[in-house]
C-alpha cells in the first residue's frame, strides 16, 4: 500500500494528475472482482468439504484446487465485465503470448 501510494505520487509528479484518471475506476473494478471471487471460492470450499469431520487430504486438496479455479474464473469474469477498457488489452496480450508459445527470449 505504501509503495503503491509512492508509485502513484511519482506518476503524478512525472506525468501530471491526468495520468491517473482511470485509477478510481480500475481500483473499484478490482476490489469488486476480488470480493466476489473470494466469496465464490469460499462458497465452493464450504460446500465441498464436510462439516461434521475433518476432510481427508485428497478431498481437501481437490476442494482447494476447485475453489482456486473458481476464484480465478470469477475474478476474470467480473474484471472483464466491469473494466473491459483495461482488461481487454491485457487479455489480448496474454492470448498472443500463449499462441506463440510464451516468451522465447526469457527461455534462453
Secondary structure, DSSP 8 states (H G I E B T S, - for coil): -HHHHHHHHHHHHHH-GGGGTTHHHHHHHHHHHHHHHHHHHHHHHHHHS-SSS---HHHHHHHHHHHHHHHHHHHHHHHHHH-HHHHHHHHHHHHHHHHTTS-HHHH-
